[in-house]
Amino acid sequence: MDEFTPTVGVSSTRPADMPEDHSALPVWNAENWFYEDWPVGQRIRSLRRTIGESDSHLFNTLVVDIHPYVQDQMFAEREGIFGRRLVAGAFVFSAGLGLVATNCVNAFSYGYDKLRFIKPVFIGDTIYTIRTNMEKAPRYKDLGLIRASYQVFKNEGELVLYCEHLQTVKYKNPAAFAGKTEK
């Protein structure tokens, strides 16, 4: 094992289908926090991302979104109410949440509530996201339920999207929640 303590990455998941010295390495770009580690009230901000023509077009192609507001420059300029092409709301949602997404090996998406597309996003706009940890409650024998809000902003801070993400997260110590779960 390496003599250095990792500053990024988590203890290994120790997969059996790779060499032992590889499987013992910390996992890059992942977290191993548990329900007990999740601080209500914590806020984080992502890095920024400028949405380019190719990003928008690739997303539209992958999901077969051929709406003229996102795919037809002539329509958007001449007949559309914004005078230019939009970035698909589904892409703003995906990219915005991706900016603050973690690869927590103990968390599982449970769904989204209150998804709202507040303002349009255009090709060339720069977005960033603020995640706020809102609440948590014991839910299942081995998993608690957490709720976080996501606010996606464009350019100098104009709110364009809001949603709340629910996740189930493994308990570090399931015995501490015996009798407190809903199911």
Disulfide bonds with the S-S distance in Angstrom:
none
